[in-house]
Amino acid sequence: MSLDVGLHPTRYHWDAAADVAMGVLPFLLGRPRGTVVNLNVPNAVENRGVVEASLAPFGIVHTTLTEQDDDYVRLAVEDLPNRPEPGSDAALLADGWATLSGLDPVSHMPLGYRPTER
């Protein structure tokens, strides 16, 4: 679950986001084990409701490498200049909807790794 706070939030509406999550929870509990979803909620006291949406091909923010050295990496988050694809989770979220998207789960695969003693 993500709360869409943008780049310069002045308030965080966690209670409203928690209400959305609690409202979706009964649906999720009825789904098969291993179901993976992405839930995005606008950072607002109220939203337009929850809608199922496809994932946008790109997010609405972009992380870029701004500086690096042998000891650190500095990243910057920037708004993307393009508009989100109509009907995508990013577009619906920007329009005040909470969005729920089903994801293909990544499952665990045992590797059989055994640490060596030093």
Phi and psi restraints in degrees (range 20) as a CNS / XPLOR table:
assign (resid 1 and name C) (resid 2 and name N)
       (resid 2 and name CA) (resid 2 and name C) 1.0 -127.6 20.0 2
assign (resid 2 and name N) (resid 2 and name CA)
       (resid 2 and name C) (resid 3 and name N) 1.0 141.1 20.0 2
assign (resid 2 and name C) (resid 3 and name N)
       (resid 3 and name CA) (resid 3 and name C) 1.0 -101.7 20.0 2
assign (resid 3 and name N) (resid 3 and name CA)
       (resid 3 and name C) (resid 4 and name N) 1.0 118.1 20.0 2
assign (resid 3 and name C) (resid 4 and name N)
       (resid 4 and name CA) (resid 4 and name C) 1.0 -78.0 20.0 2
assign (resid 4 and name N) (resid 4 and name CA)
       (resid 4 and name C) (resid 5 and name N) 1.0 93.9 20.0 2
assign (resid 4 and name C) (resid 5 and name N)
       (resid 5 and name CA) (resid 5 and name C) 1.0 -97.3 20.0 2
assign (resid 5 and name N) (resid 5 and name CA)
       (resid 5 and name C) (resid 6 and name N) 1.0 -7.1 20.0 2
assign (resid 5 and name C) (resid 6 and name N)
       (resid 6 and name CA) (resid 6 and name C) 1.0 72.3 20.0 2
assign (resid 6 and name N) (resid 6 and name CA)
       (resid 6 and name C) (resid 7 and name N) 1.0 -166.4 20.0 2
assign (resid 6 and name C) (resid 7 and name N)
       (resid 7 and name CA) (resid 7 and name C) 1.0 -88.9 20.0 2
assign (resid 7 and name N) (resid 7 and name CA)
       (resid 7 and name C) (resid 8 and name N) 1.0 -25.5 20.0 2
assign (resid 7 and name C) (resid 8 and name N)
       (resid 8 and name CA) (resid 8 and name C) 1.0 -134.0 20.0 2
assign (resid 8 and name N) (resid 8 and name CA)
       (resid 8 and name C) (resid 9 and name N) 1.0 66.3 20.0 2
assign (resid 8 and name C) (resid 9 and name N)
       (resid 9 and name CA) (resid 9 and name C) 1.0 -70.7 20.0 2
assign (resid 9 and name N) (resid 9 and name CA)
       (resid 9 and name C) (resid 10 and name N) 1.0 146.0 20.0 2
assign (resid 9 and name C) (resid 10 and name N)
       (resid 10 and name CA) (resid 10 and name C) 1.0 -106.8 20.0 2
assign (resid 10 and name N) (resid 10 and name CA)
       (resid 10 and name C) (resid 11 and name N) 1.0 -22.4 20.0 2
assign (resid 10 and name C) (resid 11 and name N)
       (resid 11 and name CA) (resid 11 and name C) 1.0 -142.8 20.0 2
assign (resid 11 and name N) (resid 11 and name CA)
       (resid 11 and name C) (resid 12 and name N) 1.0 156.1 20.0 2
assign (resid 11 and name C) (resid 12 and name N)
       (resid 12 and name CA) (resid 12 and name C) 1.0 -120.8 20.0 2
assign (resid 12 and name N) (resid 12 and name CA)
       (resid 12 and name C) (resid 13 and name N) 1.0 119.8 20.0 2
assign (resid 12 and name C) (resid 13 and name N)
       (resid 13 and name CA) (resid 13 and name C) 1.0 -96.4 20.0 2
assign (resid 13 and name N) (resid 13 and name CA)
       (resid 13 and name C) (resid 14 and name N) 1.0 64.7 20.0 2
assign (resid 13 and name C) (resid 14 and name N)
       (resid 14 and name CA) (resid 14 and name C) 1.0 -64.3 20.0 2
assign (resid 14 and name N) (resid 14 and name CA)
       (resid 14 and name C) (resid 15 and name N) 1.0 -35.6 20.0 2
assign (resid 14 and name C) (resid 15 and name N)
       (resid 15 and name CA) (resid 15 and name C) 1.0 -63.3 20.0 2
assign (resid 15 and name N) (resid 15 and name CA)
       (resid 15 and name C) (resid 16 and name N) 1.0 -41.4 20.0 2
assign (resid 15 and name C) (resid 16 and name N)
       (resid 16 and name CA) (resid 16 and name C) 1.0 -65.7 20.0 2
assign (resid 16 and name N) (resid 16 and name CA)
       (resid 16 and name C) (resid 17 and name N) 1.0 -39.9 20.0 2
assign (resid 16 and name C) (resid 17 and name N)
       (resid 17 and name CA) (resid 17 and name C) 1.0 -65.6 20.0 2
assign (resid 17 and name N) (resid 17 and name CA)
       (resid 17 and name C) (resid 18 and name N) 1.0 -40.3 20.0 2
assign (resid 17 and name C) (resid 18 and name N)
       (resid 18 and name CA) (resid 18 and name C) 1.0 -63.2 20.0 2
assign (resid 18 and name N) (resid 18 and name CA)
       (resid 18 and name C) (resid 19 and name N) 1.0 -37.7 20.0 2
assign (resid 18 and name C) (resid 19 and name N)
       (resid 19 and name CA) (resid 19 and name C) 1.0 -61.8 20.0 2
assign (resid 19 and name N) (resid 19 and name CA)
       (resid 19 and name C) (resid 20 and name N) 1.0 -40.8 20.0 2
assign (resid 19 and name C) (resid 20 and name N)
       (resid 20 and name CA) (resid 20 and name C) 1.0 -63.3 20.0 2
assign (resid 20 and name N) (resid 20 and name CA)
       (resid 20 and name C) (resid 21 and name N) 1.0 -46.8 20.0 2
assign (resid 20 and name C) (resid 21 and name N)
       (resid 21 and name CA) (resid 21 and name C) 1.0 -60.1 20.0 2
assign (resid 21 and name N) (resid 21 and name CA)
       (resid 21 and name C) (resid 22 and name N) 1.0 -43.6 20.0 2
assign (resid 21 and name C) (resid 22 and name N)
       (resid 22 and name CA) (resid 22 and name C) 1.0 -64.7 20.0 2
assign (resid 22 and name N) (resid 22 and name CA)
       (resid 22 and name C) (resid 23 and name N) 1.0 -34.3 20.0 2
assign (resid 22 and name C) (resid 23 and name N)
       (resid 23 and name CA) (resid 23 and name C) 1.0 -69.1 20.0 2
assign (resid 23 and name N) (resid 23 and name CA)
       (resid 23 and name C) (resid 24 and name N) 1.0 -30.8 20.0 2
assign (resid 23 and name C) (resid 24 and name N)
       (resid 24 and name CA) (resid 24 and name C) 1.0 -85.1 20.0 2
assign (resid 24 and name N) (resid 24 and name CA)
       (resid 24 and name C) (resid 25 and name N) 1.0 -23.2 20.0 2
assign (resid 24 and name C) (resid 25 and name N)
       (resid 25 and name CA) (resid 25 and name C) 1.0 -54.4 20.0 2
assign (resid 25 and name N) (resid 25 and name CA)
       (resid 25 and name C) (resid 26 and name N) 1.0 -45.2 20.0 2
assign (resid 25 and name C) (resid 26 and name N)
       (resid 26 and name CA) (resid 26 and name C) 1.0 -58.7 20.0 2
assign (resid 26 and name N) (resid 26 and name CA)
       (resid 26 and name C) (resid 27 and name N) 1.0 -38.5 20.0 2
assign (resid 26 and name C) (resid 27 and name N)
       (resid 27 and name CA) (resid 27 and name C) 1.0 -62.5 20.0 2
assign (resid 27 and name N) (resid 27 and name CA)
       (resid 27 and name C) (resid 28 and name N) 1.0 -45.9 20.0 2
assign (resid 27 and name C) (resid 28 and name N)
       (resid 28 and name CA) (resid 28 and name C) 1.0 -65.0 20.0 2
assign (resid 28 and name N) (resid 28 and name CA)
       (resid 28 and name C) (resid 29 and name N) 1.0 -36.8 20.0 2
assign (resid 28 and name C) (resid 29 and name N)
       (resid 29 and name CA) (resid 29 and name C) 1.0 -65.5 20.0 2
assign (resid 29 and name N) (resid 29 and name CA)
       (resid 29 and name C) (resid 30 and name N) 1.0 -22.5 20.0 2
assign (resid 29 and name C) (resid 30 and name N)
       (resid 30 and name CA) (resid 30 and name C) 1.0 -86.0 20.0 2
assign (resid 30 and name N) (resid 30 and name CA)
       (resid 30 and name C) (resid 31 and name N) 1.0 -5.3 20.0 2
assign (resid 30 and name C) (resid 31 and name N)
       (resid 31 and name CA) (resid 31 and name C) 1.0 -83.2 20.0 2
assign (resid 31 and name N) (resid 31 and name CA)
       (resid 31 and name C) (resid 32 and name N) 1.0 158.3 20.0 2
assign (resid 31 and name C) (resid 32 and name N)
       (resid 32 and name CA) (resid 32 and name C) 1.0 -62.4 20.0 2
assign (resid 32 and name N) (resid 32 and name CA)
       (resid 32 and name C) (resid 33 and name N) 1.0 151.5 20.0 2
assign (resid 32 and name C) (resid 33 and name N)
       (resid 33 and name CA) (resid 33 and name C) 1.0 -56.5 20.0 2
assign (resid 33 and name N) (resid 33 and name CA)
       (resid 33 and name C) (resid 34 and name N) 1.0 138.6 20.0 2
assign (resid 33 and name C) (resid 34 and name N)
       (resid 34 and name CA) (resid 34 and name C) 1.0 93.7 20.0 2
assign (resid 34 and name N) (resid 34 and name CA)
       (resid 34 and name C) (resid 35 and name N) 1.0 -2.7 20.0 2
assign (resid 34 and name C) (resid 35 and name N)
       (resid 35 and name CA) (resid 35 and name C) 1.0 -65.1 20.0 2
assign (resid 35 and name N) (resid 35 and name CA)
       (resid 35 and name C) (resid 36 and name N) 1.0 133.0 20.0 2
assign (resid 35 and name C) (resid 36 and name N)
       (resid 36 and name CA) (resid 36 and name C) 1.0 -121.2 20.0 2
assign (resid 36 and name N) (resid 36 and name CA)
       (resid 36 and name C) (resid 37 and name N) 1.0 131.5 20.0 2
assign (resid 36 and name C) (resid 37 and name N)
       (resid 37 and name CA) (resid 37 and name C) 1.0 -131.4 20.0 2
assign (resid 37 and name N) (resid 37 and name CA)
       (resid 37 and name C) (resid 38 and name N) 1.0 161.7 20.0 2
assign (resid 37 and name C) (resid 38 and name N)
       (resid 38 and name CA) (resid 38 and name C) 1.0 -119.6 20.0 2
assign (resid 38 and name N) (resid 38 and name CA)
       (resid 38 and name C) (resid 39 and name N) 1.0 119.8 20.0 2
assign (resid 38 and name C) (resid 39 and name N)
       (resid 39 and name CA) (resid 39 and name C) 1.0 -116.0 20.0 2
assign (resid 39 and name N) (resid 39 and name CA)
       (resid 39 and name C) (resid 40 and name N) 1.0 119.9 20.0 2
assign (resid 39 and name C) (resid 40 and name N)
       (resid 40 and name CA) (resid 40 and name C) 1.0 -115.2 20.0 2
assign (resid 40 and name N) (resid 40 and name CA)
       (resid 40 and name C) (resid 41 and name N) 1.0 135.1 20.0 2
assign (resid 40 and name C) (resid 41 and name N)
       (resid 41 and name CA) (resid 41 and name C) 1.0 -127.3 20.0 2
assign (resid 41 and name N) (resid 41 and name CA)
       (resid 41 and name C) (resid 42 and name N) 1.0 133.6 20.0 2
assign (resid 41 and name C) (resid 42 and name N)
       (resid 42 and name CA) (resid 42 and name C) 1.0 -63.8 20.0 2
assign (resid 42 and name N) (resid 42 and name CA)
       (resid 42 and name C) (resid 43 and name N) 1.0 148.1 20.0 2
assign (resid 42 and name C) (resid 43 and name N)
       (resid 43 and name CA) (resid 43 and name C) 1.0 -83.4 20.0 2
assign (resid 43 and name N) (resid 43 and name CA)
       (resid 43 and name C) (resid 44 and name N) 1.0 76.0 20.0 2
assign (resid 43 and name C) (resid 44 and name N)
       (resid 44 and name CA) (resid 44 and name C) 1.0 -147.5 20.0 2
assign (resid 44 and name N) (resid 44 and name CA)
       (resid 44 and name C) (resid 45 and name N) 1.0 156.5 20.0 2
assign (resid 44 and name C) (resid 45 and name N)
       (resid 45 and name CA) (resid 45 and name C) 1.0 -62.3 20.0 2
assign (resid 45 and name N) (resid 45 and name CA)
       (resid 45 and name C) (resid 46 and name N) 1.0 -39.9 20.0 2
assign (resid 45 and name C) (resid 46 and name N)
       (resid 46 and name CA) (resid 46 and name C) 1.0 -129.6 20.0 2
assign (resid 46 and name N) (resid 46 and name CA)
       (resid 46 and name C) (resid 47 and name N) 1.0 153.8 20.0 2
assign (resid 46 and name C) (resid 47 and name N)
       (resid 47 and name CA) (resid 47 and name C) 1.0 -129.9 20.0 2
assign (resid 47 and name N) (resid 47 and name CA)
       (resid 47 and name C) (resid 48 and name N) 1.0 175.4 20.0 2
assign (resid 47 and name C) (resid 48 and name N)
       (resid 48 and name CA) (resid 48 and name C) 1.0 -80.0 20.0 2
assign (resid 48 and name N) (resid 48 and name CA)
       (resid 48 and name C) (resid 49 and name N) 1.0 -8.3 20.0 2
assign (resid 48 and name C) (resid 49 and name N)
       (resid 49 and name CA) (resid 49 and name C) 1.0 126.3 20.0 2
assign (resid 49 and name N) (resid 49 and name CA)
       (resid 49 and name C) (resid 50 and name N) 1.0 -174.1 20.0 2
assign (resid 49 and name C) (resid 50 and name N)
       (resid 50 and name CA) (resid 50 and name C) 1.0 -108.6 20.0 2
assign (resid 50 and name N) (resid 50 and name CA)
       (resid 50 and name C) (resid 51 and name N) 1.0 134.7 20.0 2
assign (resid 50 and name C) (resid 51 and name N)
       (resid 51 and name CA) (resid 51 and name C) 1.0 -134.4 20.0 2
assign (resid 51 and name N) (resid 51 and name CA)
       (resid 51 and name C) (resid 52 and name N) 1.0 141.3 20.0 2
assign (resid 51 and name C) (resid 52 and name N)
       (resid 52 and name CA) (resid 52 and name C) 1.0 -76.6 20.0 2
assign (resid 52 and name N) (resid 52 and name CA)
       (resid 52 and name C) (resid 53 and name N) 1.0 135.9 20.0 2
assign (resid 52 and name C) (resid 53 and name N)
       (resid 53 and name CA) (resid 53 and name C) 1.0 -144.7 20.0 2
assign (resid 53 and name N) (resid 53 and name CA)
       (resid 53 and name C) (resid 54 and name N) 1.0 150.6 20.0 2
assign (resid 53 and name C) (resid 54 and name N)
       (resid 54 and name CA) (resid 54 and name C) 1.0 -77.1 20.0 2
assign (resid 54 and name N) (resid 54 and name CA)
       (resid 54 and name C) (resid 55 and name N) 1.0 156.4 20.0 2
assign (resid 54 and name C) (resid 55 and name N)
       (resid 55 and name CA) (resid 55 and name C) 1.0 -75.5 20.0 2
assign (resid 55 and name N) (resid 55 and name CA)
       (resid 55 and name C) (resid 56 and name N) 1.0 139.8 20.0 2
assign (resid 55 and name C) (resid 56 and name N)
       (resid 56 and name CA) (resid 56 and name C) 1.0 -67.9 20.0 2
assign (resid 56 and name N) (resid 56 and name CA)
       (resid 56 and name C) (resid 57 and name N) 1.0 146.7 20.0 2
assign (resid 56 and name C) (resid 57 and name N)
       (resid 57 and name CA) (resid 57 and name C) 1.0 -61.4 20.0 2
assign (resid 57 and name N) (resid 57 and name CA)
       (resid 57 and name C) (resid 58 and name N) 1.0 -28.5 20.0 2
assign (resid 57 and name C) (resid 58 and name N)
       (resid 58 and name CA) (resid 58 and name C) 1.0 -136.2 20.0 2
assign (resid 58 and name N) (resid 58 and name CA)
       (resid 58 and name C) (resid 59 and name N) 1.0 150.1 20.0 2
assign (resid 58 and name C) (resid 59 and name N)
       (resid 59 and name CA) (resid 59 and name C) 1.0 -71.5 20.0 2
assign (resid 59 and name N) (resid 59 and name CA)
       (resid 59 and name C) (resid 60 and name N) 1.0 173.9 20.0 2
assign (resid 59 and name C) (resid 60 and name N)
       (resid 60 and name CA) (resid 60 and name C) 1.0 -89.6 20.0 2
assign (resid 60 and name N) (resid 60 and name CA)
       (resid 60 and name C) (resid 61 and name N) 1.0 -6.2 20.0 2
assign (resid 60 and name C) (resid 61 and name N)
       (resid 61 and name CA) (resid 61 and name C) 1.0 -127.0 20.0 2
assign (resid 61 and name N) (resid 61 and name CA)
       (resid 61 and name C) (resid 62 and name N) 1.0 160.3 20.0 2
assign (resid 61 and name C) (resid 62 and name N)
       (resid 62 and name CA) (resid 62 and name C) 1.0 -133.8 20.0 2
assign (resid 62 and name N) (resid 62 and name CA)
       (resid 62 and name C) (resid 63 and name N) 1.0 135.1 20.0 2
assign (resid 62 and name C) (resid 63 and name N)
       (resid 63 and name CA) (resid 63 and name C) 1.0 -99.9 20.0 2
assign (resid 63 and name N) (resid 63 and name CA)
       (resid 63 and name C) (resid 64 and name N) 1.0 130.0 20.0 2
assign (resid 63 and name C) (resid 64 and name N)
       (resid 64 and name CA) (resid 64 and name C) 1.0 -125.8 20.0 2
assign (resid 64 and name N) (resid 64 and name CA)
       (resid 64 and name C) (resid 65 and name N) 1.0 149.7 20.0 2
assign (resid 64 and name C) (resid 65 and name N)
       (resid 65 and name CA) (resid 65 and name C) 1.0 -80.2 20.0 2
assign (resid 65 and name N) (resid 65 and name CA)
       (resid 65 and name C) (resid 66 and name N) 1.0 119.8 20.0 2
assign (resid 65 and name C) (resid 66 and name N)
       (resid 66 and name CA) (resid 66 and name C) 1.0 -105.0 20.0 2
assign (resid 66 and name N) (resid 66 and name CA)
       (resid 66 and name C) (resid 67 and name N) 1.0 -23.4 20.0 2
assign (resid 66 and name C) (resid 67 and name N)
       (resid 67 and name CA) (resid 67 and name C) 1.0 -163.3 20.0 2
assign (resid 67 and name N) (resid 67 and name CA)
       (resid 67 and name C) (resid 68 and name N) 1.0 144.3 20.0 2
assign (resid 67 and name C) (resid 68 and name N)
       (resid 68 and name CA) (resid 68 and name C) 1.0 -150.9 20.0 2
assign (resid 68 and name N) (resid 68 and name CA)
       (resid 68 and name C) (resid 69 and name N) 1.0 154.7 20.0 2
assign (resid 68 and name C) (resid 69 and name N)
       (resid 69 and name CA) (resid 69 and name C) 1.0 -147.3 20.0 2
assign (resid 69 and name N) (resid 69 and name CA)
       (resid 69 and name C) (resid 70 and name N) 1.0 -180.0 20.0 2
assign (resid 69 and name C) (resid 70 and name N)
       (resid 70 and name CA) (resid 70 and name C) 1.0 -65.3 20.0 2
assign (resid 70 and name N) (resid 70 and name CA)
       (resid 70 and name C) (resid 71 and name N) 1.0 -23.3 20.0 2
assign (resid 70 and name C) (resid 71 and name N)
       (resid 71 and name CA) (resid 71 and name C) 1.0 -107.0 20.0 2
assign (resid 71 and name N) (resid 71 and name CA)
       (resid 71 and name C) (resid 72 and name N) 1.0 -9.6 20.0 2
assign (resid 71 and name C) (resid 72 and name N)
       (resid 72 and name CA) (resid 72 and name C) 1.0 -159.1 20.0 2
assign (resid 72 and name N) (resid 72 and name CA)
       (resid 72 and name C) (resid 73 and name N) 1.0 163.9 20.0 2
assign (resid 72 and name C) (resid 73 and name N)
       (resid 73 and name CA) (resid 73 and name C) 1.0 -133.6 20.0 2
assign (resid 73 and name N) (resid 73 and name CA)
       (resid 73 and name C) (resid 74 and name N) 1.0 134.0 20.0 2
assign (resid 73 and name C) (resid 74 and name N)
       (resid 74 and name CA) (resid 74 and name C) 1.0 -115.6 20.0 2
assign (resid 74 and name N) (resid 74 and name CA)
       (resid 74 and name C) (resid 75 and name N) 1.0 128.4 20.0 2
assign (resid 74 and name C) (resid 75 and name N)
       (resid 75 and name CA) (resid 75 and name C) 1.0 -112.7 20.0 2
assign (resid 75 and name N) (resid 75 and name CA)
       (resid 75 and name C) (resid 76 and name N) 1.0 154.1 20.0 2
assign (resid 75 and name C) (resid 76 and name N)
       (resid 76 and name CA) (resid 76 and name C) 1.0 -127.0 20.0 2
assign (resid 76 and name N) (resid 76 and name CA)
       (resid 76 and name C) (resid 77 and name N) 1.0 144.8 20.0 2
assign (resid 76 and name C) (resid 77 and name N)
       (resid 77 and name CA) (resid 77 and name C) 1.0 -107.1 20.0 2
assign (resid 77 and name N) (resid 77 and name CA)
       (resid 77 and name C) (resid 78 and name N) 1.0 129.4 20.0 2
assign (resid 77 and name C) (resid 78 and name N)
       (resid 78 and name CA) (resid 78 and name C) 1.0 -130.8 20.0 2
assign (resid 78 and name N) (resid 78 and name CA)
       (resid 78 and name C) (resid 79 and name N) 1.0 147.1 20.0 2
assign (resid 78 and name C) (resid 79 and name N)
       (resid 79 and name CA) (resid 79 and name C) 1.0 -67.3 20.0 2
assign (resid 79 and name N) (resid 79 and name CA)
       (resid 79 and name C) (resid 80 and name N) 1.0 141.8 20.0 2
assign (resid 79 and name C) (resid 80 and name N)
       (resid 80 and name CA) (resid 80 and name C) 1.0 -81.4 20.0 2
assign (resid 80 and name N) (resid 80 and name CA)
       (resid 80 and name C) (resid 81 and name N) 1.0 146.3 20.0 2
assign (resid 80 and name C) (resid 81 and name N)
       (resid 81 and name CA) (resid 81 and name C) 1.0 -75.7 20.0 2
assign (resid 81 and name N) (resid 81 and name CA)
       (resid 81 and name C) (resid 82 and name N) 1.0 -18.9 20.0 2
assign (resid 81 and name C) (resid 82 and name N)
       (resid 82 and name CA) (resid 82 and name C) 1.0 -87.7 20.0 2
assign (resid 82 and name N) (resid 82 and name CA)
       (resid 82 and name C) (resid 83 and name N) 1.0 161.0 20.0 2
assign (resid 82 and name C) (resid 83 and name N)
       (resid 83 and name CA) (resid 83 and name C) 1.0 -88.2 20.0 2
assign (resid 83 and name N) (resid 83 and name CA)
       (resid 83 and name C) (resid 84 and name N) 1.0 145.4 20.0 2
assign (resid 83 and name C) (resid 84 and name N)
       (resid 84 and name CA) (resid 84 and name C) 1.0 -65.6 20.0 2
assign (resid 84 and name N) (resid 84 and name CA)
       (resid 84 and name C) (resid 85 and name N) 1.0 152.4 20.0 2
assign (resid 84 and name C) (resid 85 and name N)
       (resid 85 and name CA) (resid 85 and name C) 1.0 -62.3 20.0 2
assign (resid 85 and name N) (resid 85 and name CA)
       (resid 85 and name C) (resid 86 and name N) 1.0 129.4 20.0 2
assign (resid 85 and name C) (resid 86 and name N)
       (resid 86 and name CA) (resid 86 and name C) 1.0 -54.6 20.0 2
assign (resid 86 and name N) (resid 86 and name CA)
       (resid 86 and name C) (resid 87 and name N) 1.0 136.3 20.0 2
assign (resid 86 and name C) (resid 87 and name N)
       (resid 87 and name CA) (resid 87 and name C) 1.0 84.7 20.0 2
assign (resid 87 and name N) (resid 87 and name CA)
       (resid 87 and name C) (resid 88 and name N) 1.0 -8.7 20.0 2
assign (resid 87 and name C) (resid 88 and name N)
       (resid 88 and name CA) (resid 88 and name C) 1.0 -79.4 20.0 2
assign (resid 88 and name N) (resid 88 and name CA)
       (resid 88 and name C) (resid 89 and name N) 1.0 167.1 20.0 2
assign (resid 88 and name C) (resid 89 and name N)
       (resid 89 and name CA) (resid 89 and name C) 1.0 -59.5 20.0 2
assign (resid 89 and name N) (resid 89 and name CA)
       (resid 89 and name C) (resid 90 and name N) 1.0 -38.2 20.0 2
assign (resid 89 and name C) (resid 90 and name N)
       (resid 90 and name CA) (resid 90 and name C) 1.0 -65.0 20.0 2
assign (resid 90 and name N) (resid 90 and name CA)
       (resid 90 and name C) (resid 91 and name N) 1.0 -42.0 20.0 2
assign (resid 90 and name C) (resid 91 and name N)
       (resid 91 and name CA) (resid 91 and name C) 1.0 -68.2 20.0 2
assign (resid 91 and name N) (resid 91 and name CA)
       (resid 91 and name C) (resid 92 and name N) 1.0 -43.6 20.0 2
assign (resid 91 and name C) (resid 92 and name N)
       (resid 92 and name CA) (resid 92 and name C) 1.0 -67.7 20.0 2
assign (resid 92 and name N) (resid 92 and name CA)
       (resid 92 and name C) (resid 93 and name N) 1.0 -38.5 20.0 2
assign (resid 92 and name C) (resid 93 and name N)
       (resid 93 and name CA) (resid 93 and name C) 1.0 -62.4 20.0 2
assign (resid 93 and name N) (resid 93 and name CA)
       (resid 93 and name C) (resid 94 and name N) 1.0 -43.5 20.0 2
assign (resid 93 and name C) (resid 94 and name N)
       (resid 94 and name CA) (resid 94 and name C) 1.0 -63.4 20.0 2
assign (resid 94 and name N) (resid 94 and name CA)
       (resid 94 and name C) (resid 95 and name N) 1.0 -24.3 20.0 2
assign (resid 94 and name C) (resid 95 and name N)
       (resid 95 and name CA) (resid 95 and name C) 1.0 -91.0 20.0 2
assign (resid 95 and name N) (resid 95 and name CA)
       (resid 95 and name C) (resid 96 and name N) 1.0 7.9 20.0 2
assign (resid 95 and name C) (resid 96 and name N)
       (resid 96 and name CA) (resid 96 and name C) 1.0 96.9 20.0 2
assign (resid 96 and name N) (resid 96 and name CA)
       (resid 96 and name C) (resid 97 and name N) 1.0 6.2 20.0 2
assign (resid 96 and name C) (resid 97 and name N)
       (resid 97 and name CA) (resid 97 and name C) 1.0 -92.8 20.0 2
assign (resid 97 and name N) (resid 97 and name CA)
       (resid 97 and name C) (resid 98 and name N) 1.0 147.0 20.0 2
assign (resid 97 and name C) (resid 98 and name N)
       (resid 98 and name CA) (resid 98 and name C) 1.0 -83.4 20.0 2
assign (resid 98 and name N) (resid 98 and name CA)
       (resid 98 and name C) (resid 99 and name N) 1.0 138.1 20.0 2
assign (resid 98 and name C) (resid 99 and name N)
       (resid 99 and name CA) (resid 99 and name C) 1.0 -118.4 20.0 2
assign (resid 99 and name N) (resid 99 and name CA)
       (resid 99 and name C) (resid 100 and name N) 1.0 141.1 20.0 2
assign (resid 99 and name C) (resid 100 and name N)
       (resid 100 and name CA) (resid 100 and name C) 1.0 -123.3 20.0 2
assign (resid 100 and name N) (resid 100 and name CA)
       (resid 100 and name C) (resid 101 and name N) 1.0 122.7 20.0 2
assign (resid 100 and name C) (resid 101 and name N)
       (resid 101 and name CA) (resid 101 and name C) 1.0 -127.2 20.0 2
assign (resid 101 and name N) (resid 101 and name CA)
       (resid 101 and name C) (resid 102 and name N) 1.0 131.9 20.0 2
assign (resid 101 and name C) (resid 102 and name N)
       (resid 102 and name CA) (resid 102 and name C) 1.0 -79.4 20.0 2
assign (resid 102 and name N) (resid 102 and name CA)
       (resid 102 and name C) (resid 103 and name N) 1.0 139.8 20.0 2
assign (resid 102 and name C) (resid 103 and name N)
       (resid 103 and name CA) (resid 103 and name C) 1.0 -120.5 20.0 2
assign (resid 103 and name N) (resid 103 and name CA)
       (resid 103 and name C) (resid 104 and name N) 1.0 149.9 20.0 2
assign (resid 103 and name C) (resid 104 and name N)
       (resid 104 and name CA) (resid 104 and name C) 1.0 -72.0 20.0 2
assign (resid 104 and name N) (resid 104 and name CA)
       (resid 104 and name C) (resid 105 and name N) 1.0 122.9 20.0 2
assign (resid 104 and name C) (resid 105 and name N)
       (resid 105 and name CA) (resid 105 and name C) 1.0 -71.9 20.0 2
assign (resid 105 and name N) (resid 105 and name CA)
       (resid 105 and name C) (resid 106 and name N) 1.0 151.1 20.0 2
assign (resid 105 and name C) (resid 106 and name N)
       (resid 106 and name CA) (resid 106 and name C) 1.0 -99.0 20.0 2
assign (resid 106 and name N) (resid 106 and name CA)
       (resid 106 and name C) (resid 107 and name N) 1.0 124.9 20.0 2
assign (resid 106 and name C) (resid 107 and name N)
       (resid 107 and name CA) (resid 107 and name C) 1.0 -105.9 20.0 2
assign (resid 107 and name N) (resid 107 and name CA)
       (resid 107 and name C) (resid 108 and name N) 1.0 159.8 20.0 2
assign (resid 107 and name C) (resid 108 and name N)
       (resid 108 and name CA) (resid 108 and name C) 1.0 -79.3 20.0 2
assign (resid 108 and name N) (resid 108 and name CA)
       (resid 108 and name C) (resid 109 and name N) 1.0 138.4 20.0 2
assign (resid 108 and name C) (resid 109 and name N)
       (resid 109 and name CA) (resid 109 and name C) 1.0 -128.4 20.0 2
assign (resid 109 and name N) (resid 109 and name CA)
       (resid 109 and name C) (resid 110 and name N) 1.0 117.5 20.0 2
assign (resid 109 and name C) (resid 110 and name N)
       (resid 110 and name CA) (resid 110 and name C) 1.0 -60.8 20.0 2
assign (resid 110 and name N) (resid 110 and name CA)
       (resid 110 and name C) (resid 111 and name N) 1.0 135.5 20.0 2
assign (resid 110 and name C) (resid 111 and name N)
       (resid 111 and name CA) (resid 111 and name C) 1.0 -101.2 20.0 2
assign (resid 111 and name N) (resid 111 and name CA)
       (resid 111 and name C) (resid 112 and name N) 1.0 -20.4 20.0 2
assign (resid 111 and name C) (resid 112 and name N)
       (resid 112 and name CA) (resid 112 and name C) 1.0 76.4 20.0 2
assign (resid 112 and name N) (resid 112 and name CA)
       (resid 112 and name C) (resid 113 and name N) 1.0 22.3 20.0 2
assign (resid 112 and name C) (resid 113 and name N)
       (resid 113 and name CA) (resid 113 and name C) 1.0 -69.5 20.0 2
assign (resid 113 and name N) (resid 113 and name CA)
       (resid 113 and name C) (resid 114 and name N) 1.0 135.3 20.0 2
assign (resid 113 and name C) (resid 114 and name N)
       (resid 114 and name CA) (resid 114 and name C) 1.0 -126.6 20.0 2
assign (resid 114 and name N) (resid 114 and name CA)
       (resid 114 and name C) (resid 115 and name N) 1.0 120.7 20.0 2
assign (resid 114 and name C) (resid 115 and name N)
       (resid 115 and name CA) (resid 115 and name C) 1.0 -64.8 20.0 2
assign (resid 115 and name N) (resid 115 and name CA)
       (resid 115 and name C) (resid 116 and name N) 1.0 143.6 20.0 2
assign (resid 115 and name C) (resid 116 and name N)
       (resid 116 and name CA) (resid 116 and name C) 1.0 -89.2 20.0 2
assign (resid 116 and name N) (resid 116 and name CA)
       (resid 116 and name C) (resid 117 and name N) 1.0 147.4 20.0 2
assign (resid 116 and name C) (resid 117 and name N)
       (resid 117 and name CA) (resid 117 and name C) 1.0 -79.6 20.0 2
assign (resid 117 and name N) (resid 117 and name CA)
       (resid 117 and name C) (resid 118 and name N) 1.0 145.5 20.0 2
